[in-house]
Amino acid sequence: MICTSGDKYCHYIALDAYKYFCNHHSGDTFSNKEIEVHYCDLTEDNVLGWCERVDEDSWLVTIHNALGYEEHFRTLFHEFTHVVQDIFGIKDEEIRESQAYQIEGTMYREMCDSLKSVP
């Protein structure tokens, strides 16, 4: 389950990214899990987003509120990857970031390619 803050534009992108991510991830990884996507100004933090585990079944994903289309999707895919890593107990920061950057790029390209093939 996902819930969001922010305007309609942010809500729909977060929802689309979540659906795409879930549809392309094996099994029922997100069943009974809650992800809240919160939008705010992260300029001073010098990041596009981050992910915090709230408890065993819920996460807070904070996203910068002024991202372009591509950055927005890529950042959400990156942070959703961290949720999966938490679920599977992957703790090594080097591995976490390496996987997240790889998956964000791959998923964004695949999503764009799939949209090109729609008549």
N, C-alpha and C positions, 0 to 999 in steps of 0.2 A: 504494500500500500504506500502511496506517496501523497504528501500534502505540500502545498507551497505558499509562500508569501509573495508579494510583488504584484505587478500589473498583469493584465491578461496575456500580453506578449510573453512575459517570463513564465507564467503558468503553463501556457500551451507548449512552449519549448521544453520545459522540464517534464511535462507529461509525455510528449512525443519521445524525448530522449529515454525516459524511463521505460516506456512501452517497447521501444526498439531494443534497448539493452536487455530487457527481460525476455523478449522473443528470440534473442540470439545468444542466450546463456543457457547452458544445459541444466536440465532438471528443474526442480521447484525451489531454487536457491532463495528466492525472496518470499516464499509463502510464509505467512505469519510474521513477517518483518515489516517495520515501519520506517520510512525515510521521509524526513521533513527537509524540504529545500527552502532555505531562508536567503533572501536577497538583501544586500546592504552594500554600502560604499567601503570597499577594501583597499582604496588607494593608499592609505597610510601603512597598511600591512604589506604592500608590495606583492600581493598574490592575487590569483584569479579565483581561488576557492580553497576550501579545506573540508575535511570530513572528521566528525567526532562521533565516537560510539557513546550513546547515552546510557544504554543498558544492553542486556543480552539480545534483545530483539528490536532495538531502535537506534537510529542514527540521525544526526543533524548535519546536513550538508549546507555550508555557507558559500554563496556564490556572489561575485562582484556584480553590482546592479547595472553596469554599463558595458556589457560585452557585446561584440558583434555576433552575428549569426554563427559563424564557424567556431569562434572562441567559446561561445556559449555551449554548443553541443559538445565540443571536445572536452571542455572543463567538466561538464556533467558526466560524460563517459569516464573520465579520469577518476572523479570522486566515487562514482558507482563501483568502479573497479576496487577502490579501497574498501568499500562495504563488503564486497565478495571476499577480499583478502582477510578482513576481520572475521567473517563467518568461518573461513577455512583455517584460521589461526596463523596466517603468514605475517610474521612480525619484523623480519629483516628489512630495514628502511631502503637499502639499495635495491633489493629485489622488488619491493613494493613500488617504488618510483619507476624503475625500469619497466616493469610489467604495465603499470598504469599509463605511461607515455606511449608504449607500443600499442596497447589496446585502444586508447583514445584515438590515435591516428588511423588505425585499421578500421575501427567501427565507423568513424566519420567518413572515410573514403567509401566503404561498403554501403553506407546509408545513402550517400550522394549518388553512387552508381546505381543503386536500386531505384532511386527516384527518376533517374534518366531513362530507365527501361519501362517506366509506366507510360502507357499510351495516352 
